[in-house]
Amino acid sequence: MTDQMRTSTRDLDELRDRVGAWLSGRVERPVTVSELSRPTGNGMSSETLFFTASWSGERTRCVARMAPAQEAVPVFPSYDLRTQFEIMRSAREKAGIPAPRALWFEPDPGPLGTPFFVMEREDGDVPPDVLPYTFEGWLLDAAPPDRRRLQDATVAILAALHDAPFTAHDLAVLPEGGLRRHVDEQYAYYEWAHGTTRIPLLERGFDWLEAHWPADPGPDVLCWGDARIGNVMYRDFTPVAVFDWEMAAVGPRELDLGWMIFLHRFFQDLTESVGMPGIPDFMRRADVCGKYRELTGYRARDMEFYEMYAALRHGAIMARVWQRRIHFGEQPRPDDPDDLVLHRATIERMLKGWRRTP
């Protein structure tokens, strides 16, 4: 097994030339593309490129998001980059979310081999996924009041997004909302992601959801979808860029709240499993939901359901990532398909009724 997880099969030198040629046509003058690279600490779905574009004495630091090549065994079945581009722009303009400024969307796959969009690049710190921020780094080393300030500011992103006055026209790029539709689509994703490989643990989890369905899922709002601190850039513990909108959806507020709480729990449990302390007092349910209620007046409901749902959604995605690693020879296929789920033990405890102290 290799240490580096493959996220792309595209050649950077070729991409540099193709990006330069495409952008020259967009701005109608010669463009030089330099400092082209890929991020290493986060991101396993869409392909991300960093580069600097220079023309007529101007320099713009950019980020491009591309759908992955099919031979890269994509994490998701489709990549609607136009929707990501429009939702990111609406979140910035209508909700005041510090989403990066959207620059260009290119629907034609000709220039780079796939549709893509380009946004401005910000400077700051992003809590890494590899190694997770619970193992080492600036957030782990921060003083507790600074971590709490970061937590509250991140919850405020959800509050602003969910309370923003989006119109039906603004959200027309997304499918119709509703918890039922969302869960059905996620189960369909599980079946697509794993084909004939059945993962009994995840299927038991989806059965649990049906047995514990909320009596009233509440009103639908625009949900970020991948609401976690690894998709936020911070300066002085304050959000300056909110990215990765590919999982945006219309649904209950608790979809984002449950995901944000569980994704920290995922990293925290990994850290504790190797005998390290992590950050146990961070992103606790009572604190997150309490701050959210303070900001919005809305009391989150059925959070055990939504955290379980987040665990299953993340389990299906991570198992797909593991299938990719197997495909590229980065690790062997496990004898037990439940071992494709990195947080198997956490889901098993949740199904047995285990509760972490809020």
C-alpha angles and dihedrals in degrees: 000000000000124000095225116076112218114235101164143028096195123112114241097212091054091046091052091057094045094048090051093050093048095047092047087060092048097052094031095232136080113288129197117208117202141161092036113174145139126246115250106192103057142021131060105173118051115033113249127203129189119204144149119233120203128189136149092359094308126117122198122185108217144184121207124199117203134179109249121254114260092240087061089069096239121230092225130040095234138015115211098192094171090060091048090050094049096044092048090051093047092049089054096044102036103030102029091237111160092239111157115269108267110231111173140357118202114195094178112094090203101089098051103007093259139042114273144168133218128217136175117272120234129202123237146085126300120195102243128234093204108074090010117243088244090067101049146334145069099321094049090048094047123110113260093247090055092049090050090050090053091047094051092046090051092050086050088061089062092045092053094044095048094046096045117119098245115170128219086254091056091053097040090103089067128070119257113286136237136117093251093056092045094053093044090052091049092052089049088052090052090053092047094046095053106028111190092356108102118202105203094194093059092044091053087050093054089050088053090054092055091050092050101039114157114256090222117014090193130222122335121242136170106283123200089219100204094052105169139119092250087070094053130080116213137197116191087352090301122118114250100164133025115193145163103069096165093112095049113140144161110253147103118327089240091070089074095037093050092047093050093050096044097046090061090046089053092057093039092054091049089053095048091048089068094046099260123129101228115178106308096169094056127101094359115174096241093050096045095045092042093055091044091053090048090055100040108019088235120128111214114232137201093013094163087061094048094045090050089049090050090051091052094045090049090045092056091048096046091047088054089050089052090050087055091052090051090049092054094045093249093128138001124259111261120239091230113055090209086069088069085077106081093202095045093134092053093052091046090054091047092051089052091054098260112160128196113220105264 
